[in-house]
Amino acid sequence: MKFLAALGVMFASLGVHAFNAVPVLDGSYAMKLKIGEKVFDDELVLKGAQGPILLQEYEDSIQGLIKVPGIFESPLEGSAQCSSVSLLCDLDFTIVATENGGSYKVRYKAQLDSDSYLKVVQQGLPPVLKGAAYYENGQVLGTFEATRN
């Protein structure tokens, strides 16, 4: 009888783990980009180049796009590094912004900090990325916060 009870506990435990999805950063985000005093509502789509951007461990290329509604849409390319040891994810990616008759590169540096990391992993809340956007010369364009939809 103890064997059957232990077997039941083991299968119940396996069942719980089978339904717990591994947290990832992939997905669509609502991004608020603040440039000076203006706030722009942009869209960010992220995905791992070779597979999902796993919070527990990821160090690889990322891709996706940024859409500035009514103005432009640009693919993004870059890299991400996530670690369950540091409880952080760092992202670095670039787009080409096309507006007002010209084009220029914009580099984004984002982070899922340890507080947000734990909220995603422990509470199942959506990831919130925070960071800054930079012109090619390194000058800050603005800051942003992106929350997955």
Contacts in CASP RR format, 6 or more apart in sequence:
PFRMAT RR
TARGET T0000
AUTHOR 0000-0000-0000
METHOD contacts of the structure
MODEL  1
MKFLAALGVMFASLGVHAFNAVPVLDGSYAMKLKIGEKVFDDELVLKGAQ
GPILLQEYEDSIQGLIKVPGIFESPLEGSAQCSSVSLLCDLDFTIVATEN
GGSYKVRYKAQLDSDSYLKVVQQGLPPVLKGAAYYENGQVLGTFEATRN
22 52 0 8 1.000
22 54 0 8 1.000
22 55 0 8 1.000
22 56 0 8 1.000
23 54 0 8 1.000
23 55 0 8 1.000
23 56 0 8 1.000
23 120 0 8 1.000
23 121 0 8 1.000
23 124 0 8 1.000
23 127 0 8 1.000
24 52 0 8 1.000
24 53 0 8 1.000
24 54 0 8 1.000
24 55 0 8 1.000
25 46 0 8 1.000
25 53 0 8 1.000
25 55 0 8 1.000
25 58 0 8 1.000
25 80 0 8 1.000
25 82 0 8 1.000
25 89 0 8 1.000
25 91 0 8 1.000
25 112 0 8 1.000
25 127 0 8 1.000
25 129 0 8 1.000
25 148 0 8 1.000
26 46 0 8 1.000
26 47 0 8 1.000
26 48 0 8 1.000
26 52 0 8 1.000
26 53 0 8 1.000
27 45 0 8 1.000
27 46 0 8 1.000
27 47 0 8 1.000
27 148 0 8 1.000
27 149 0 8 1.000
28 43 0 8 1.000
28 44 0 8 1.000
28 45 0 8 1.000
28 148 0 8 1.000
28 149 0 8 1.000
29 43 0 8 1.000
29 44 0 8 1.000
29 45 0 8 1.000
29 46 0 8 1.000
29 127 0 8 1.000
29 129 0 8 1.000
29 146 0 8 1.000
29 147 0 8 1.000
29 148 0 8 1.000
29 149 0 8 1.000
30 41 0 8 1.000
30 43 0 8 1.000
30 44 0 8 1.000
30 146 0 8 1.000
30 147 0 8 1.000
30 149 0 8 1.000
31 41 0 8 1.000
31 42 0 8 1.000
31 43 0 8 1.000
31 44 0 8 1.000
31 66 0 8 1.000
31 144 0 8 1.000
31 145 0 8 1.000
31 146 0 8 1.000
32 39 0 8 1.000
32 40 0 8 1.000
32 41 0 8 1.000
32 42 0 8 1.000
32 144 0 8 1.000
32 145 0 8 1.000
32 146 0 8 1.000
33 39 0 8 1.000
33 40 0 8 1.000
33 42 0 8 1.000
33 133 0 8 1.000
33 142 0 8 1.000
33 143 0 8 1.000
33 144 0 8 1.000
34 40 0 8 1.000
34 142 0 8 1.000
34 143 0 8 1.000
34 144 0 8 1.000
35 141 0 8 1.000
35 142 0 8 1.000
36 142 0 8 1.000
40 68 0 8 1.000
41 69 0 8 1.000
42 66 0 8 1.000
42 67 0 8 1.000
42 68 0 8 1.000
42 69 0 8 1.000
42 144 0 8 1.000
43 65 0 8 1.000
43 66 0 8 1.000
43 67 0 8 1.000
43 69 0 8 1.000
44 65 0 8 1.000
44 66 0 8 1.000
44 129 0 8 1.000
44 146 0 8 1.000
45 64 0 8 1.000
45 65 0 8 1.000
45 66 0 8 1.000
45 67 0 8 1.000
46 53 0 8 1.000
46 62 0 8 1.000
46 64 0 8 1.000
46 76 0 8 1.000
46 91 0 8 1.000
47 53 0 8 1.000
47 62 0 8 1.000
47 63 0 8 1.000
47 64 0 8 1.000
48 58 0 8 1.000
48 60 0 8 1.000
48 61 0 8 1.000
48 62 0 8 1.000
48 63 0 8 1.000
48 80 0 8 1.000
49 60 0 8 1.000
49 61 0 8 1.000
49 62 0 8 1.000
49 63 0 8 1.000
50 60 0 8 1.000
50 61 0 8 1.000
51 60 0 8 1.000
52 58 0 8 1.000
53 62 0 8 1.000
53 80 0 8 1.000
53 82 0 8 1.000
53 89 0 8 1.000
54 82 0 8 1.000
55 82 0 8 1.000
55 84 0 8 1.000
55 89 0 8 1.000
55 112 0 8 1.000
55 117 0 8 1.000
55 120 0 8 1.000
55 121 0 8 1.000
56 82 0 8 1.000
56 83 0 8 1.000
56 84 0 8 1.000
57 82 0 8 1.000
57 83 0 8 1.000
57 84 0 8 1.000
58 80 0 8 1.000
58 81 0 8 1.000
58 82 0 8 1.000
58 89 0 8 1.000
59 79 0 8 1.000
59 80 0 8 1.000
59 81 0 8 1.000
59 82 0 8 1.000
60 79 0 8 1.000
60 80 0 8 1.000
61 77 0 8 1.000
61 78 0 8 1.000
61 79 0 8 1.000
62 76 0 8 1.000
62 77 0 8 1.000
62 78 0 8 1.000
62 79 0 8 1.000
62 80 0 8 1.000
62 91 0 8 1.000
62 93 0 8 1.000
63 75 0 8 1.000
63 76 0 8 1.000
63 77 0 8 1.000
63 78 0 8 1.000
64 75 0 8 1.000
64 76 0 8 1.000
64 77 0 8 1.000
65 73 0 8 1.000
65 74 0 8 1.000
65 75 0 8 1.000
65 76 0 8 1.000
65 95 0 8 1.000
66 73 0 8 1.000
66 74 0 8 1.000
66 76 0 8 1.000
66 95 0 8 1.000
66 108 0 8 1.000
67 73 0 8 1.000
68 97 0 8 1.000
68 99 0 8 1.000
71 99 0 8 1.000
72 97 0 8 1.000
72 98 0 8 1.000
72 99 0 8 1.000
74 95 0 8 1.000
74 96 0 8 1.000
74 97 0 8 1.000
74 98 0 8 1.000
75 95 0 8 1.000
76 93 0 8 1.000
76 94 0 8 1.000
76 95 0 8 1.000
76 108 0 8 1.000
77 93 0 8 1.000
77 94 0 8 1.000
78 91 0 8 1.000
78 92 0 8 1.000
78 93 0 8 1.000
78 94 0 8 1.000
79 91 0 8 1.000
79 92 0 8 1.000
79 93 0 8 1.000
80 89 0 8 1.000
80 90 0 8 1.000
80 91 0 8 1.000
80 92 0 8 1.000
81 89 0 8 1.000
81 90 0 8 1.000
82 88 0 8 1.000
82 89 0 8 1.000
82 90 0 8 1.000
82 112 0 8 1.000
83 89 0 8 1.000
86 114 0 8 1.000
87 114 0 8 1.000
87 117 0 8 1.000
87 118 0 8 1.000
88 111 0 8 1.000
88 112 0 8 1.000
88 113 0 8 1.000
88 114 0 8 1.000
88 117 0 8 1.000
89 111 0 8 1.000
89 112 0 8 1.000
89 117 0 8 1.000
89 127 0 8 1.000
89 129 0 8 1.000
90 109 0 8 1.000
90 110 0 8 1.000
90 111 0 8 1.000
91 108 0 8 1.000
91 109 0 8 1.000
91 110 0 8 1.000
91 111 0 8 1.000
91 129 0 8 1.000
92 107 0 8 1.000
92 108 0 8 1.000
92 109 0 8 1.000
92 110 0 8 1.000
93 107 0 8 1.000
93 108 0 8 1.000
93 110 0 8 1.000
94 105 0 8 1.000
94 106 0 8 1.000
94 107 0 8 1.000
94 108 0 8 1.000
95 105 0 8 1.000
95 106 0 8 1.000
95 108 0 8 1.000
96 103 0 8 1.000
96 104 0 8 1.000
96 105 0 8 1.000
96 106 0 8 1.000
97 103 0 8 1.000
97 104 0 8 1.000
97 105 0 8 1.000
97 106 0 8 1.000
104 135 0 8 1.000
104 136 0 8 1.000
105 135 0 8 1.000
105 136 0 8 1.000
106 133 0 8 1.000
106 134 0 8 1.000
106 135 0 8 1.000
106 136 0 8 1.000
106 141 0 8 1.000
107 133 0 8 1.000
107 134 0 8 1.000
107 136 0 8 1.000
107 138 0 8 1.000
108 131 0 8 1.000
108 132 0 8 1.000
108 133 0 8 1.000
108 134 0 8 1.000
108 144 0 8 1.000
109 131 0 8 1.000
109 132 0 8 1.000
109 134 0 8 1.000
110 129 0 8 1.000
110 130 0 8 1.000
110 131 0 8 1.000
110 144 0 8 1.000
110 146 0 8 1.000
111 129 0 8 1.000
111 130 0 8 1.000
111 131 0 8 1.000
112 120 0 8 1.000
112 127 0 8 1.000
112 128 0 8 1.000
112 129 0 8 1.000
113 130 0 8 1.000
116 127 0 8 1.000
116 128 0 8 1.000
116 129 0 8 1.000
116 130 0 8 1.000
119 125 0 8 1.000
120 126 0 8 1.000
120 127 0 8 1.000
126 147 0 8 1.000
126 148 0 8 1.000
126 149 0 8 1.000
127 147 0 8 1.000
127 148 0 8 1.000
128 145 0 8 1.000
128 146 0 8 1.000
128 147 0 8 1.000
128 148 0 8 1.000
129 144 0 8 1.000
129 145 0 8 1.000
129 146 0 8 1.000
129 147 0 8 1.000
130 143 0 8 1.000
130 144 0 8 1.000
130 145 0 8 1.000
130 146 0 8 1.000
131 143 0 8 1.000
131 144 0 8 1.000
131 145 0 8 1.000
132 140 0 8 1.000
132 141 0 8 1.000
132 142 0 8 1.000
132 143 0 8 1.000
132 144 0 8 1.000
133 140 0 8 1.000
133 141 0 8 1.000
133 142 0 8 1.000
133 143 0 8 1.000
133 144 0 8 1.000
134 140 0 8 1.000
134 141 0 8 1.000
135 141 0 8 1.000
END
